[in-house]
Amino acid sequence: MLQASLCFPDQKRILLILITFLGFQVTNQSLAQKPKPHHLPFHLTTPGWEESQLDKAEMLEVIAGTCKVMARQQNEVGAIIDPYLDREHQYATPYFAFAVGVLLDAGTGMELKEAGIKAMEHSTLDFSKGTKSIPDEHGEFFISPLTHALDLYKNHIPEKLYDEWKRRMETPLAAVMQNFDGRINNWRTYAMKGDWSRAKKGLSEKKYATEFIEKAWNQYSQRIRIVNDKWNLYQDWSSDPQSLAVEAVGRGNLIGLAMEGYDGPSSDEMLSAVRRGTHTSLFMQAPDGQAPPNGRTDNHIFNDVLYQLAFEVLAEDAWKQGNEKLAGQYRRAANLAFKSILRWQRTDTPWMGSFFITKNHFEPGDRIGYQPASQWGNYTGAIVQHLAEAYLTRQSEIPEVPAPAETGGYAFETDDRFGAFFANAGGFQVMVNLRGASVPKYGLSWTPLGTVRMIKKGWDGRLGPADGEHDLRRGQTVDLVTGSGDKVDNYRPQSGISFGPEWREKGHWVRIADLPANYQGEAEVHFVHPLLVKFTIHYSYVTGRGGPFFSQDFVLTPDLLVTRLKSAQELPFGLTVPLLENDGRSLQTQISEDRAHTGYSTLGDRQYFISLNESVELDTTAASIQSTYGWLKPVRFETPEATVDLLVYPKRAGEMEADRLKEGFRWTTGGFETPFARVGENFYIGEKIAGGEGQSMDLDGDGEAEVSFDQNCFFVFQLENGGIKHAESDRAVKMNYQGKTYQLSPYQPVAVK
């Protein structure tokens, strides 16, 4: 029986850490005074970080490649016809027109000029005729792209045609909004942003636009959706839990409104809200650039583009304010988001250069991970529209700074309406859904309860698992007759999957993701450092149903994750591992006696799940479940021991093999050792970087401290040949090392001779 334990600091330290790193929302504070989910802002990073060297011209190439595919879908009057619906859908045509206009303005894409002009002619004409002439009555979405496209085409068309387009774009807002007093979720933000753009260009009255925006903000719920949120994220109120995917839509439009110089009475409050909310989103972005999953339209390609656009806007904003570090973080995050989407760019004829709609490689006609509004035309249009906006936004040469997703050192919870928890150590992020969707949206459950993301920087995050699934349609109760002839009444087939507990109940196995109406998670943070984060997720029932109570401990390091699952009750239980086995292409998967792994090739990145129990059994009898990402194979790790202990190892190509890692793993008092590092209660010591909290550190493990401080602090060392090369602390301290004293200032790296 395993005797070692994962030790954590005392409760007083826990409280101090929570206050220091997360802050608490205080009533009656202004937005500017509210805390942000800060991480320790150390400059010394884990080895291997490099600038992305992204030239903004690469965005033009991607826009052009997609627009060429869209142009082939254009009919004789200029409409972009969705190849799967066989009709024009929503806002595909005006988004295409704007993107082509950006290409022309940049001096490229001349082969698309005629198609772009035809799209502008068709869309502005529809706009002038009012909502019934606008595809799917999506007039709000037309306003901004067509308004900004006017000047992009001005030098490419006759003056008479330009004047006609301008006249059409003066059509009153009430005529182009299908439900002027309804549609008060993110749809209204499109109208707010768009009508202010028109007012600035003299296409509508500024007084009227300001009145409309102020009424939408104060009376039509826009203010309360973002200002009242714990971290100023945008609540769409269209699902429960809230959609983190749609969040970026509403916040993104409000960013556009604020940054276009809106100067109405509520302008300062709007600007503060979107700045704080976007800063929060830096901590939700995955190290591989992905926006967070959850909620309707999650894991769509355009989600990442929305994050890219928001980060580009706030990079320029921070740069103008003189905050070079924050600007560099935003610029880096924008580059990560852009590079993220390239994994889903198509290479097959005739779609080469365009994108899949959701994050997989299935035929789009199969609609894997789609909501009803998910169509090829509108969401391909959304990709080029927002990429084009990002291209125009990017004006300054801003040196990159490692993004929070790459440095780590934070753990925080979103507003309960979103119900998500994020933690990151050294660029290894874990995301846990503390609540699952129990009320269907379009007949689907978009947010599975449990851990849904485990992604390490510089590694292919698709292998994660980077999502989970809960399919309500497969969850209908049936009468089951087992192989032994026993009858199980009202058996509910397993339809949910996430990284979390699974237990035997009334003769069948139940996963935590199957019970979002009955169970919730509670996060308890123990220790937070850029190189080490420790937390526990407690799962308990919240209804009269009853059931077991589980605690899952996590020790997160830059290299790997160690987790321990335990139950307060005596019952058979295990830990479910979702293994991605097919995303439209078969992956290289393998399941053996004590581990399971998956990868896209035998030589590329892999995700390993390795048992740390002395005795373990892997059950693979459960049916695979299709998620947004692809087919997830449930692998249940069971053991007769008191806890299920698992090592999660995202192996980069060329890194240490899993066999060597497992052989070199051993438990220690307060932690563990691996060939990568020694991990203790409050420290991490690797080959090239080390850090922790305290007044001293034994770097070589001989029982004697080589370095000491005159007071307790958080610190990080960059190492070379076993010695300290650079040192950094979170406060002013004196450091003694090799007979010399160094004065350290807060978050200022010092070279050590």
Secondary structure, DSSP 8 states (H G I E B T S, - for coil): ----------HHHHHHHHHHHT----TT--GGGS------------TT-------THHHHHHHHHHHHHHHTTB-TTS-BEETTTTEE-TTHHHHHHHHHHHHHHTT--GGGHHHHHHHHHHHHHHHHH-GGGSGGG-HHHHHHHHHHHHHHHGGGS-HHHHHHHHHHTT--HHHH-TTTTS--SHHHHHHHHHHHHHHHTTSS-HHHHHHHHHHHHHTSSHHHHHHSSTT------SSSS--HHHHHHHHHHHHHHHHTT--STTHHHHHHHHHHHHHHHHTTS-TTS-----STTTTBHHHHHHHHHHHHHHHHHHHHTT-HHHHHHHHHHHHHHHHHHGGGB--STTTTTSB-SBSS-S-GGG-TT--TT--HHHHHHHHHHHHHHHHHH--S-------HHHHEEEEEE--TTT-EEEEEETTEEEEEESS---S-BTTBB---SEEEEEEETTS-GGGTT---EE-GGG---EEEE-TTS-EEEEE----EE-BEEEEEETTEEEEGGG-TTTEEEEEEEEEEETTEEEEEEEEEE-STT----EEEEEEE-SS-EEEEEEESS-S-EEEEEEEEEESSSB-EEEE-SSEEEEESSSSS-EEEEEE-SSS-EEE--S--EE-SSSEEEEEEEE-SSSSEEEEEEEE-TTS--HHHHHHT-EEETTEEE-SSEEE-SSEEEESSEEEEEEEEE-SSSSSS-SEEEEEEEEEEEEEETTEEEEEEESS-EEEEETTEEEEE-BT--EE--
